[in-house]
Amino acid sequence: MADTMSASSSTSAATGKAPATEQPLPPAVICIGMAGSGKTTFMQRLNAHLHSAHEPPYIINLDPAVRTLPFSSNIDIRDSVNYRQVMSSYNLGPNGGIMTSLNLFATKIDQVVSILETRSKSHEISRILIDTPGQIECFVWSASGAILTDAIASTFPTVVAYVIDTPRTTSPATFMANMLYACSILYKTKLPMILVFNKTDAQDATFAKEWMTDFEAFQAALRESEDGNEEGVGGSGYMASLLNSMSLMLDEFYNHLDVVAVSAMTGQGIDEFFEAVQKKVVEYEKDYKPEMEMLRKKREDEKLEKKQKELDKLMKDMAVGDSGKKETPVVLSDVESDEDEPMYGDPSDEEEVDNDPDEGLKARYQKALQETSQNAMEDAKEYIRKSQG
Ligand SMILES: Nc1nc2c(ncn2[C@@H]2O[C@H](COP(=O)(O)OP(=O)(O)OP(=O)(O)O)[C@@H](O)[C@H]2O)c(=O)[nH]1
């Protein structure tokens, strides 16, 4: 686990902004967290911090159900979609309303990304901050949430800030539940993640850091809570043994995380948060981006392979056509779809054709087949050249 809890801040690192040569695109921070964890207050604090450093962020609100925001957003889902109307029009409950609103908004993501690109090229923005609905599953596990996240993450270095309500995470059972949730978000988004222990003015987060780095300390806390027969940790020891196994599994997960303790209320720890963002941006460029590009290349290779198969089929059909057999409907339709090339060759041949319609048609058809065959061969050679190179 990377720890930035006690790291000192330097001027440039304080806001996590890298020199223009190293980081031409602004990092995007997606704030995810359970309802009431303090995402919106945290966003407000980040916004104020960046404005005071004269590095204004670009803010996107993706929570259609929020009534009022304590900051002004540049793009707000509520400007495009009326959540209440969506609920009544489609007869949906609150979660269905949020998901449908996100679906509707996802159709505009291309416009959003192009606006962001324009703004970032003109160096108007230092960061992109994204607030999401408190109903995490509506965003993280929905198709539209994935579309929105992928579109932004494939253009900008993107980091997930998972905001945790520290005072409500002090028992080993709720702590573990929160960590498992964070793990599932990491698994789903496949993006670098920072754990943000919020509300540290009310509850110090040192215990969390200790539990994440010292397995024995977590075991001791488990035993203690079992002795006290805390709710959720049964006296039978079943829950304790389950939590033991899970904490072993999560040990690996912790290695990929940065942890910061902040108070969105007082502003404590915000510098450390931006340092962690900068660290994760480097990680994104080094580890995540190549993986995303590899996945994209895989998809393109699969497309090429499919094209090659179709080409093989076409050539096979043409070979049948050349041998004088009549059943060549696929070839004919393929030629028909090529609007640039006349299907039966030069129209000036028409007079000749009129003398013997059947013979002329045959000759023109053979000619078209030969031409198409040549073109297909050229295509195939080009493809083989490309795939070998
Ligand atoms: N003491 C303390 N309270 C905080 C802090 N951050 C947020 N809160 C309080 O926590 C409550 C929830 O904060 P929000 O920012 O609305 O939380 P949210 O995660 O955006 O909530 P949803 O929009 O419902 O998902 C509010 O009463 C905040 O005042 C903090 O750092 N310290």
The ligand as a Gaussian input file, in Angstrom:
#p B3LYP/6-31G(d) Opt

LIG

0 1
 N      -17.406000      16.338000      10.078000
 C      -17.386000      16.267000       8.770000
 N      -18.535000      16.155000       8.077000
 C      -18.465000      16.070000       6.736000
 C      -17.240000      16.092000       6.033000
 N      -17.506000      15.965000       4.698000
 C      -18.826000      15.891000       4.597000
 N      -19.423000      15.950000       5.787000
 C      -20.868000      15.904000       6.073000
 O      -21.375000      14.659000       5.625000
 C      -22.698000      14.832000       5.127000
 C      -22.784000      14.289000       3.715000
 O      -21.947000      15.040000       2.866000
 P      -22.169000      15.108000       1.287000
 O      -21.024000      15.856000       0.735000
 O      -23.529000      15.578000       0.968000
 O      -22.066000      13.573000       0.939000
 P      -22.287000      12.848000      -0.453000
 O      -21.414000      11.672000      -0.456000
 O      -22.133000      13.814000      -1.570000
 O      -23.790000      12.425000      -0.322000
 P      -24.777000      11.907000      -1.497000
 O      -24.898000      13.065000      -2.454000
 O      -26.021000      11.581000      -0.770000
 O      -24.140000      10.740000      -2.107000
 C      -22.986000      16.331000       5.179000
 O      -23.740000      16.589000       6.341000
 C      -21.615000      16.961000       5.293000
 O      -21.640000      18.169000       5.997000
 C      -16.036000      16.224000       6.808000
 O      -14.921000      16.227000       6.294000
 N      -16.167000      16.289000       8.157000

